[in-house]
Amino acid sequence: MMDIQEQRQGEVIVLGPVGRLDSLNCREFESHLLSALNDSGKVVVDCTALAYISSAGLRVLLVAAKQARATQSQLSLAALQDNPREVFDISGFSAIFSIHPTVEAAIASFG
């Protein structure tokens, strides 16, 4: 079971996965993330406590990005740490997602 911190800031839902996002817990995170997108239409994934992301974790984010596009929702990532950032850069995901240095900057980007 994955620890996922969730908080609301106005109309934005901030989800903070803790630890590793991999094949063992990606389904749980996916259901949280898709449900948050359905609820508010504006979601920030706070990666401050995300130490590792596998290809299964990347797939979850890709599914969420496609849903966000299809429903005109907004999805941003914030505070990517070195290891996950490297995975994003190598996989080309850095070009797909709106990535911000802080949660506040991500929220502000929604306008």
N, CA, C and O atoms as CSV, one atom per row, in Angstrom:
chain,resi,resn,atom,element,x,y,z
A,1,MET,N,N,0.836,-1.194,0.000
A,1,MET,CA,C,0.000,0.000,0.000
A,1,MET,C,C,0.876,1.251,0.000
A,1,MET,O,O,1.819,1.370,0.782
A,2,MET,N,N,0.549,2.161,-0.877
A,2,MET,CA,C,1.340,3.372,-1.021
A,2,MET,C,C,0.754,4.496,-0.171
A,2,MET,O,O,-0.464,4.631,-0.054
A,3,ASP,N,N,1.629,5.289,0.411
A,3,ASP,CA,C,1.185,6.474,1.128
A,3,ASP,C,C,1.042,7.596,0.099
A,3,ASP,O,O,2.005,7.965,-0.573
A,4,ILE,N,N,-0.171,8.130,-0.011
A,4,ILE,CA,C,-0.433,9.224,-0.942
A,4,ILE,C,C,-1.038,10.371,-0.150
A,4,ILE,O,O,-2.161,10.281,0.346
A,5,GLN,N,N,-0.274,11.450,-0.041
A,5,GLN,CA,C,-0.792,12.609,0.670
A,5,GLN,C,C,-1.698,13.381,-0.283
A,5,GLN,O,O,-1.378,13.568,-1.457
A,6,GLU,N,N,-2.834,13.824,0.247
A,6,GLU,CA,C,-3.771,14.567,-0.590
A,6,GLU,C,C,-4.237,15.801,0.143
A,6,GLU,O,O,-4.602,15.742,1.317
A,7,GLN,N,N,-4.221,16.924,-0.561
A,7,GLN,CA,C,-4.754,18.150,0.029
A,7,GLN,C,C,-5.386,18.994,-1.068
A,7,GLN,O,O,-5.038,18.880,-2.243
A,8,ARG,N,N,-6.306,19.830,-0.663
A,8,ARG,CA,C,-6.947,20.756,-1.587
A,8,ARG,C,C,-6.413,22.154,-1.353
A,8,ARG,O,O,-6.284,22.610,-0.216
A,9,GLN,N,N,-6.107,22.822,-2.447
A,9,GLN,CA,C,-5.743,24.237,-2.366
A,9,GLN,C,C,-6.674,24.954,-3.331
A,9,GLN,O,O,-6.421,25.017,-4.535
A,10,GLY,N,N,-7.747,25.489,-2.784
A,10,GLY,CA,C,-8.780,26.083,-3.631
A,10,GLY,C,C,-9.428,24.974,-4.434
A,10,GLY,O,O,-9.898,23.981,-3.880
A,11,GLU,N,N,-9.447,25.156,-5.763
A,11,GLU,CA,C,-10.067,24.128,-6.605
A,11,GLU,C,C,-9.052,23.093,-7.093
A,11,GLU,O,O,-9.400,22.196,-7.861
A,12,VAL,N,N,-7.809,23.214,-6.653
A,12,VAL,CA,C,-6.745,22.299,-7.090
A,12,VAL,C,C,-6.548,21.184,-6.061
A,12,VAL,O,O,-6.495,21.435,-4.857
A,13,ILE,N,N,-6.441,19.951,-6.556
A,13,ILE,CA,C,-6.097,18.822,-5.679
A,13,ILE,C,C,-4.608,18.545,-5.840
A,13,ILE,O,O,-4.114,18.380,-6.956
A,14,VAL,N,N,-3.898,18.494,-4.717
A,14,VAL,CA,C,-2.471,18.193,-4.725
A,14,VAL,C,C,-2.278,16.776,-4.192
A,14,VAL,O,O,-2.624,16.481,-3.048
A,15,LEU,N,N,-1.722,15.902,-5.031
A,15,LEU,CA,C,-1.441,14.524,-4.633
A,15,LEU,C,C,0.056,14.341,-4.476
A,15,LEU,O,O,0.828,14.687,-5.370
A,16,GLY,N,N,0.466,13.797,-3.337
A,16,GLY,CA,C,1.878,13.589,-3.076
A,16,GLY,C,C,2.214,12.130,-2.828
A,16,GLY,O,O,2.097,11.652,-1.700
A,17,PRO,N,N,2.635,11.407,-3.879
A,17,PRO,CA,C,3.055,10.019,-3.666
A,17,PRO,C,C,4.342,9.983,-2.847
A,17,PRO,O,O,5.246,10.791,-3.059
A,18,VAL,N,N,4.416,9.038,-1.909
A,18,VAL,CA,C,5.585,8.945,-1.030
A,18,VAL,C,C,6.334,7.653,-1.332
A,18,VAL,O,O,5.741,6.575,-1.383
A,19,GLY,N,N,7.647,7.775,-1.530
A,19,GLY,CA,C,8.479,6.594,-1.735
A,19,GLY,C,C,8.631,6.225,-3.191
A,19,GLY,O,O,9.105,7.021,-4.001
A,20,ARG,N,N,8.219,4.995,-3.523
A,20,ARG,CA,C,8.400,4.463,-4.867
A,20,ARG,C,C,7.067,4.341,-5.593
A,20,ARG,O,O,6.067,3.915,-5.017
A,21,LEU,N,N,7.071,4.717,-6.858
A,21,LEU,CA,C,5.905,4.516,-7.712
A,21,LEU,C,C,6.311,3.466,-8.736
A,21,LEU,O,O,6.982,3.768,-9.723
A,22,ASP,N,N,5.894,2.226,-8.486
A,22,ASP,CA,C,6.301,1.122,-9.343
A,22,ASP,C,C,5.150,0.151,-9.544
A,22,ASP,O,O,4.016,0.449,-9.170
A,23,SER,N,N,5.428,-1.007,-10.129
A,23,SER,CA,C,4.362,-1.941,-10.486
A,23,SER,C,C,3.591,-2.449,-9.267
A,23,SER,O,O,2.455,-2.904,-9.403
A,24,LEU,N,N,4.191,-2.376,-8.083
A,24,LEU,CA,C,3.515,-2.864,-6.881
A,24,LEU,C,C,2.384,-1.945,-6.425
A,24,LEU,O,O,1.405,-2.409,-5.840
A,25,ASN,N,N,2.514,-0.651,-6.690
A,25,ASN,CA,C,1.509,0.283,-6.170
A,25,ASN,C,C,0.951,1.249,-7.212
A,25,ASN,O,O,0.190,2.154,-6.867
A,26,CYS,N,N,1.317,1.070,-8.474
A,26,CYS,CA,C,0.886,2.058,-9.475
A,26,CYS,C,C,-0.623,2.059,-9.691
A,26,CYS,O,O,-1.191,3.108,-9.994
A,27,ARG,N,N,-1.289,0.915,-9.543
A,27,ARG,CA,C,-2.744,0.869,-9.747
A,27,ARG,C,C,-3.468,1.738,-8.708
A,27,ARG,O,O,-4.414,2.461,-9.020
A,28,GLU,N,N,-2.992,1.639,-7.476
A,28,GLU,CA,C,-3.595,2.434,-6.406
A,28,GLU,C,C,-3.429,3.928,-6.697
A,28,GLU,O,O,-4.372,4.706,-6.552
A,29,PHE,N,N,-2.214,4.318,-7.110
A,29,PHE,CA,C,-1.968,5.725,-7.405
A,29,PHE,C,C,-2.784,6.166,-8.623
A,29,PHE,O,O,-3.306,7.280,-8.657
A,30,GLU,N,N,-2.890,5.290,-9.614
A,30,GLU,CA,C,-3.664,5.618,-10.818
A,30,GLU,C,C,-5.118,5.918,-10.469
A,30,GLU,O,O,-5.690,6.883,-10.977
A,31,SER,N,N,-5.718,5.103,-9.610
A,31,SER,CA,C,-7.126,5.350,-9.271
A,31,SER,C,C,-7.287,6.657,-8.497
A,31,SER,O,O,-8.256,7.386,-8.712
A,32,HIS,N,N,-6.340,6.963,-7.592
A,32,HIS,CA,C,-6.363,8.248,-6.878
A,32,HIS,C,C,-6.270,9.423,-7.865
A,32,HIS,O,O,-7.030,10.388,-7.787
A,33,LEU,N,N,-5.320,9.305,-8.787
A,33,LEU,CA,C,-5.027,10.395,-9.714
A,33,LEU,C,C,-6.191,10.632,-10.671
A,33,LEU,O,O,-6.596,11.775,-10.879
A,34,LEU,N,N,-6.728,9.571,-11.252
A,34,LEU,CA,C,-7.840,9.733,-12.196
A,34,LEU,C,C,-9.084,10.254,-11.488
A,34,LEU,O,O,-9.829,11.066,-12.037
A,35,SER,N,N,-9.299,9.783,-10.273
A,35,SER,CA,C,-10.438,10.249,-9.492
A,35,SER,C,C,-10.287,11.742,-9.154
A,35,SER,O,O,-11.262,12.491,-9.206
A,36,ALA,N,N,-9.072,12.168,-8.810
A,36,ALA,CA,C,-8.823,13.588,-8.517
A,36,ALA,C,C,-9.067,14.440,-9.762
A,36,ALA,O,O,-9.651,15.519,-9.670
A,37,LEU,N,N,-8.626,13.961,-10.920
A,37,LEU,CA,C,-8.859,14.702,-12.165
A,37,LEU,C,C,-10.353,14.829,-12.440
A,37,LEU,O,O,-10.822,15.880,-12.876
A,38,ASN,N,N,-11.098,13.757,-12.185
A,38,ASN,CA,C,-12.553,13.801,-12.379
A,38,ASN,C,C,-13.208,14.768,-11.411
A,38,ASN,O,O,-14.129,15.498,-11.778
A,39,ASP,N,N,-12.729,14.773,-10.166
A,39,ASP,CA,C,-13.329,15.614,-9.123
A,39,ASP,C,C,-13.118,17.098,-9.375
A,39,ASP,O,O,-14.063,17.884,-9.313
A,40,SER,N,N,-11.873,17.484,-9.661
A,40,SER,CA,C,-11.590,18.921,-9.694
A,40,SER,C,C,-11.163,19.444,-11.056
A,40,SER,O,O,-11.349,20.625,-11.348
A,41,GLY,N,N,-10.600,18.591,-11.884
A,41,GLY,CA,C,-10.125,19.067,-13.182
A,41,GLY,C,C,-8.798,19.782,-13.121
A,41,GLY,O,O,-8.243,20.158,-14.154
A,42,LYS,N,N,-8.277,19.978,-11.908
A,42,LYS,CA,C,-6.966,20.617,-11.753
A,42,LYS,C,C,-6.183,19.846,-10.696
A,42,LYS,O,O,-6.527,19.868,-9.515
A,43,VAL,N,N,-5.123,19.162,-11.135
A,43,VAL,CA,C,-4.359,18.316,-10.217
A,43,VAL,C,C,-2.869,18.596,-10.350
A,43,VAL,O,O,-2.335,18.701,-11.454
A,44,VAL,N,N,-2.209,18.716,-9.197
A,44,VAL,CA,C,-0.755,18.806,-9.143
A,44,VAL,C,C,-0.246,17.541,-8.460
A,44,VAL,O,O,-0.710,17.183,-7.377
A,45,VAL,N,N,0.706,16.869,-9.097
A,45,VAL,CA,C,1.373,15.745,-8.451
A,45,VAL,C,C,2.648,16.295,-7.825
A,45,VAL,O,O,3.590,16.676,-8.521
A,46,ASP,N,N,2.655,16.326,-6.499
A,46,ASP,CA,C,3.789,16.845,-5.738
A,46,ASP,C,C,4.794,15.712,-5.572
A,46,ASP,O,O,4.546,14.761,-4.830
A,47,CYS,N,N,5.934,15.812,-6.264
A,47,CYS,CA,C,6.931,14.737,-6.293
A,47,CYS,C,C,8.034,14.913,-5.253
A,47,CYS,O,O,9.072,14.257,-5.332
A,48,THR,N,N,7.814,15.798,-4.277
A,48,THR,CA,C,8.829,16.064,-3.256
A,48,THR,C,C,9.305,14.780,-2.573
A,48,THR,O,O,10.502,14.602,-2.349
A,49,ALA,N,N,8.367,13.884,-2.242
A,49,ALA,CA,C,8.715,12.665,-1.501
A,49,ALA,C,C,8.768,11.432,-2.399
A,49,ALA,O,O,8.827,10.305,-1.907
A,50,LEU,N,N,8.745,11.645,-3.716
A,50,LEU,CA,C,8.823,10.528,-4.654
A,50,LEU,C,C,10.296,10.222,-4.928
A,50,LEU,O,O,10.992,11.000,-5.581
A,51,ALA,N,N,10.761,9.070,-4.417
A,51,ALA,CA,C,12.176,8.726,-4.540
A,51,ALA,C,C,12.490,7.997,-5.839
A,51,ALA,O,O,13.605,8.084,-6.354
A,52,TYR,N,N,11.498,7.275,-6.369
A,52,TYR,CA,C,11.757,6.420,-7.526
A,52,TYR,C,C,10.481,6.264,-8.339
A,52,TYR,O,O,9.389,6.163,-7.780
A,53,ILE,N,N,10.619,6.244,-9.654
A,53,ILE,CA,C,9.465,5.951,-10.520
A,53,ILE,C,C,9.915,4.959,-11.586
A,53,ILE,O,O,10.954,5.141,-12.220
A,54,SER,N,N,9.120,3.905,-11.774
A,54,SER,CA,C,9.431,2.883,-12.775
A,54,SER,C,C,8.635,3.166,-14.042
A,54,SER,O,O,7.873,4.131,-14.103
A,55,SER,N,N,8.816,2.316,-15.055
A,55,SER,CA,C,8.052,2.480,-16.295
A,55,SER,C,C,6.556,2.329,-16.025
A,55,SER,O,O,5.742,2.971,-16.688
A,56,ALA,N,N,6.192,1.494,-15.066
A,56,ALA,CA,C,4.774,1.341,-14.705
A,56,ALA,C,C,4.234,2.651,-14.125
A,56,ALA,O,O,3.098,3.035,-14.403
A,57,GLY,N,N,5.043,3.326,-13.327
A,57,GLY,CA,C,4.655,4.624,-12.774
A,57,GLY,C,C,4.521,5.682,-13.856
A,57,GLY,O,O,3.608,6.508,-13.821
A,58,LEU,N,N,5.443,5.651,-14.827
A,58,LEU,CA,C,5.359,6.589,-15.947
A,58,LEU,C,C,4.081,6.347,-16.750
A,58,LEU,O,O,3.438,7.294,-17.202
A,59,ARG,N,N,3.718,5.081,-16.926
A,59,ARG,CA,C,2.511,4.746,-17.677
A,59,ARG,C,C,1.274,5.355,-17.007
A,59,ARG,O,O,0.378,5.864,-17.681
A,60,VAL,N,N,1.241,5.294,-15.669
A,60,VAL,CA,C,0.115,5.875,-14.922
A,60,VAL,C,C,0.002,7.369,-15.221
A,60,VAL,O,O,-1.094,7.877,-15.459
A,61,LEU,N,N,1.128,8.064,-15.207
A,61,LEU,CA,C,1.108,9.504,-15.481
A,61,LEU,C,C,0.671,9.780,-16.914
A,61,LEU,O,O,-0.032,10.755,-17.179
A,62,LEU,N,N,1.093,8.912,-17.841
A,62,LEU,CA,C,0.710,9.078,-19.231
A,62,LEU,C,C,-0.799,8.885,-19.407
A,62,LEU,O,O,-1.445,9.648,-20.126
A,63,VAL,N,N,-1.356,7.868,-18.753
A,63,VAL,CA,C,-2.805,7.629,-18.786
A,63,VAL,C,C,-3.533,8.865,-18.253
A,63,VAL,O,O,-4.523,9.307,-18.836
A,64,ALA,N,N,-3.043,9.416,-17.150
A,64,ALA,CA,C,-3.667,10.603,-16.551
A,64,ALA,C,C,-3.557,11.807,-17.486
A,64,ALA,O,O,-4.502,12.586,-17.608
A,65,ALA,N,N,-2.402,11.961,-18.149
A,65,ALA,CA,C,-2.216,13.088,-19.073
A,65,ALA,C,C,-3.196,12.987,-20.240
A,65,ALA,O,O,-3.753,13.991,-20.684
A,66,LYS,N,N,-3.401,11.756,-20.734
A,66,LYS,CA,C,-4.352,11.564,-21.844
A,66,LYS,C,C,-5.773,11.880,-21.388
A,66,LYS,O,O,-6.542,12.499,-22.123
A,67,GLN,N,N,-6.122,11.451,-20.164
A,67,GLN,CA,C,-7.454,11.750,-19.644
A,67,GLN,C,C,-7.623,13.261,-19.470
A,67,GLN,O,O,-8.672,13.814,-19.799
A,68,ALA,N,N,-6.593,13.920,-18.954
A,68,ALA,CA,C,-6.656,15.373,-18.744
A,68,ALA,C,C,-6.898,16.089,-20.077
A,68,ALA,O,O,-7.714,17.008,-20.155
A,69,ARG,N,N,-6.178,15.657,-21.133
A,69,ARG,CA,C,-6.362,16.269,-22.441
A,69,ARG,C,C,-7.783,16.042,-22.952
A,69,ARG,O,O,-8.422,16.958,-23.469
A,70,ALA,N,N,-8.264,14.819,-22.801
A,70,ALA,CA,C,-9.585,14.460,-23.330
A,70,ALA,C,C,-10.709,15.210,-22.628
A,70,ALA,O,O,-11.753,15.465,-23.228
A,71,THR,N,N,-10.502,15.566,-21.357
A,71,THR,CA,C,-11.562,16.213,-20.580
A,71,THR,C,C,-11.277,17.693,-20.307
A,71,THR,O,O,-11.955,18.319,-19.492
A,72,GLN,N,N,-10.272,18.249,-20.993
A,72,GLN,CA,C,-9.857,19.641,-20.760
A,72,GLN,C,C,-9.516,19.916,-19.300
A,72,GLN,O,O,-9.736,21.018,-18.798
A,73,SER,N,N,-8.974,18.901,-18.625
A,73,SER,CA,C,-8.499,19.092,-17.255
A,73,SER,C,C,-7.045,19.551,-17.309
A,73,SER,O,O,-6.424,19.579,-18.372
A,74,GLN,N,N,-6.518,19.909,-16.144
A,74,GLN,CA,C,-5.128,20.348,-16.089
A,74,GLN,C,C,-4.356,19.480,-15.110
A,74,GLN,O,O,-4.810,19.209,-13.998
A,75,LEU,N,N,-3.174,19.048,-15.548
A,75,LEU,CA,C,-2.309,18.200,-14.728
A,75,LEU,C,C,-0.897,18.731,-14.800
A,75,LEU,O,O,-0.348,18.908,-15.887
A,76,SER,N,N,-0.303,18.989,-13.636
A,76,SER,CA,C,1.081,19.442,-13.581
A,76,SER,C,C,1.841,18.628,-12.556
A,76,SER,O,O,1.256,18.057,-11.635
A,77,LEU,N,N,3.150,18.582,-12.727
A,77,LEU,CA,C,4.023,17.926,-11.758
A,77,LEU,C,C,4.879,18.991,-11.088
A,77,LEU,O,O,5.223,20.004,-11.697
A,78,ALA,N,N,5.218,18.747,-9.821
A,78,ALA,CA,C,6.027,19.723,-9.085
A,78,ALA,C,C,7.119,19.021,-8.291
A,78,ALA,O,O,6.950,17.891,-7.833
A,79,ALA,N,N,8.236,19.711,-8.140
A,79,ALA,CA,C,9.315,19.314,-7.225
A,79,ALA,C,C,9.874,17.915,-7.508
A,79,ALA,O,O,10.054,17.110,-6.593
A,80,LEU,N,N,10.147,17.638,-8.796
A,80,LEU,CA,C,10.761,16.345,-9.142
A,80,LEU,C,C,12.163,16.265,-8.561
A,80,LEU,O,O,12.973,17.172,-8.748
A,81,GLN,N,N,12.445,15.178,-7.855
A,81,GLN,CA,C,13.776,14.968,-7.284
A,81,GLN,C,C,14.710,14.412,-8.366
A,81,GLN,O,O,14.267,14.088,-9.468
A,82,ASP,N,N,16.014,14.304,-8.041
A,82,ASP,CA,C,17.024,13.951,-9.045
A,82,ASP,C,C,16.754,12.642,-9.774
A,82,ASP,O,O,16.791,12.603,-11.004
A,83,ASN,N,N,16.479,11.558,-9.025
A,83,ASN,CA,C,16.293,10.262,-9.660
A,83,ASN,C,C,15.079,10.248,-10.595
A,83,ASN,O,O,15.217,9.897,-11.767
A,84,PRO,N,N,13.894,10.624,-10.100
A,84,PRO,CA,C,12.750,10.668,-11.021
A,84,PRO,C,C,12.946,11.655,-12.172
A,84,PRO,O,O,12.502,11.395,-13.290
A,85,ARG,N,N,13.598,12.767,-11.914
A,85,ARG,CA,C,13.841,13.782,-12.952
A,85,ARG,C,C,14.680,13.170,-14.080
A,85,ARG,O,O,14.420,13.408,-15.259
A,86,GLU,N,N,15.684,12.382,-13.700
A,86,GLU,CA,C,16.542,11.721,-14.689
A,86,GLU,C,C,15.716,10.755,-15.546
A,86,GLU,O,O,15.881,10.702,-16.764
A,87,VAL,N,N,14.835,9.999,-14.903
A,87,VAL,CA,C,13.968,9.062,-15.622
A,87,VAL,C,C,13.076,9.836,-16.602
A,87,VAL,O,O,12.889,9.411,-17.742
A,88,PHE,N,N,12.532,10.962,-16.160
A,88,PHE,CA,C,11.683,11.789,-17.029
A,88,PHE,C,C,12.480,12.314,-18.217
A,88,PHE,O,O,12.004,12.296,-19.352
A,89,ASP,N,N,13.700,12.782,-17.945
A,89,ASP,CA,C,14.520,13.338,-19.021
A,89,ASP,C,C,14.889,12.263,-20.042
A,89,ASP,O,O,14.783,12.490,-21.248
A,90,ILE,N,N,15.320,11.100,-19.567
A,90,ILE,CA,C,15.742,10.013,-20.450
A,90,ILE,C,C,14.575,9.490,-21.285
A,90,ILE,O,O,14.740,9.181,-22.464
A,91,SER,N,N,13.398,9.393,-20.672
A,91,SER,CA,C,12.233,8.818,-21.351
A,91,SER,C,C,11.532,9.819,-22.268
A,91,SER,O,O,10.654,9.441,-23.045
A,92,GLY,N,N,11.916,11.094,-22.181
A,92,GLY,CA,C,11.256,12.114,-22.987
A,92,GLY,C,C,9.979,12.646,-22.348
A,92,GLY,O,O,9.279,13.465,-22.944
A,93,PHE,N,N,9.670,12.178,-21.120
A,93,PHE,CA,C,8.451,12.620,-20.449
A,93,PHE,C,C,8.526,14.085,-20.017
A,93,PHE,O,O,7.496,14.720,-19.794
A,94,SER,N,N,9.730,14.615,-19.900
A,94,SER,CA,C,9.869,16.024,-19.518
A,94,SER,C,C,9.208,16.938,-20.542
A,94,SER,O,O,8.770,18.038,-20.207
A,95,ALA,N,N,9.136,16.476,-21.801
A,95,ALA,CA,C,8.528,17.277,-22.860
A,95,ALA,C,C,7.004,17.153,-22.860
A,95,ALA,O,O,6.313,18.012,-23.408
A,96,ILE,N,N,6.481,16.095,-22.252
A,96,ILE,CA,C,5.039,15.824,-22.265
A,96,ILE,C,C,4.325,16.577,-21.148
A,96,ILE,O,O,3.194,17.033,-21.315
A,97,PHE,N,N,5.006,16.701,-19.999
A,97,PHE,CA,C,4.368,17.246,-18.806
A,97,PHE,C,C,4.800,18.658,-18.500
A,97,PHE,O,O,5.902,19.091,-18.838
A,98,SER,N,N,3.898,19.362,-17.850
A,98,SER,CA,C,4.210,20.673,-17.311
A,98,SER,C,C,4.849,20.427,-15.934
A,98,SER,O,O,4.177,19.984,-15.003
A,99,ILE,N,N,6.146,20.716,-15.818
A,99,ILE,CA,C,6.889,20.409,-14.583
A,99,ILE,C,C,7.377,21.715,-13.963
A,99,ILE,O,O,7.993,22.546,-14.630
A,100,HIS,N,N,7.090,21.876,-12.673
A,100,HIS,CA,C,7.412,23.123,-11.977
A,100,HIS,C,C,8.297,22.842,-10.763
A,100,HIS,O,O,8.270,21.741,-10.213
A,101,PRO,N,N,9.088,23.846,-10.344
A,101,PRO,CA,C,9.984,23.636,-9.202
A,101,PRO,C,C,9.258,23.472,-7.867
A,101,PRO,O,O,9.756,22.804,-6.961
A,102,THR,N,N,8.073,24.089,-7.751
A,102,THR,CA,C,7.327,24.016,-6.487
A,102,THR,C,C,5.847,23.779,-6.773
A,102,THR,O,O,5.364,24.016,-7.881
A,103,VAL,N,N,5.144,23.307,-5.753
A,103,VAL,CA,C,3.684,23.119,-5.856
A,103,VAL,C,C,3.011,24.469,-6.147
A,103,VAL,O,O,2.094,24.553,-6.963
A,104,GLU,N,N,3.478,25.508,-5.473
A,104,GLU,CA,C,2.897,26.844,-5.656
A,104,GLU,C,C,3.013,27.303,-7.101
A,104,GLU,O,O,2.071,27.865,-7.659
A,105,ALA,N,N,4.180,27.059,-7.706
A,105,ALA,CA,C,4.389,27.458,-9.103
A,105,ALA,C,C,3.472,26.648,-10.030
A,105,ALA,O,O,2.947,27.173,-11.012
A,106,ALA,N,N,3.290,25.374,-9.706
A,106,ALA,CA,C,2.412,24.518,-10.516
A,106,ALA,C,C,0.969,25.012,-10.451
A,106,ALA,O,O,0.279,25.084,-11.468
A,107,ILE,N,N,0.524,25.353,-9.238
A,107,ILE,CA,C,-0.833,25.871,-9.054
A,107,ILE,C,C,-1.008,27.193,-9.802
A,107,ILE,O,O,-2.027,27.422,-10.453
A,108,ALA,N,N,-0.007,28.046,-9.696
A,108,ALA,CA,C,-0.069,29.352,-10.360
A,108,ALA,C,C,-0.146,29.197,-11.876
A,108,ALA,O,O,-0.730,30.041,-12.556
A,109,SER,N,N,0.442,28.123,-12.411
A,109,SER,CA,C,0.461,27.924,-13.862
A,109,SER,C,C,-0.925,27.642,-14.421
A,109,SER,O,O,-1.152,27.811,-15.620
A,110,PHE,N,N,-1.865,27.211,-13.566
A,110,PHE,CA,C,-3.218,26.929,-14.027
A,110,PHE,C,C,-3.987,28.191,-14.355
A,110,PHE,O,O,-4.948,28.170,-15.124
A,111,GLY,N,N,-3.545,29.302,-13.754
A,111,GLY,CA,C,-4.158,30.598,-14.045
A,111,GLY,C,C,-5.597,30.752,-13.620
A,111,GLY,O,O,-6.192,31.810,-13.826
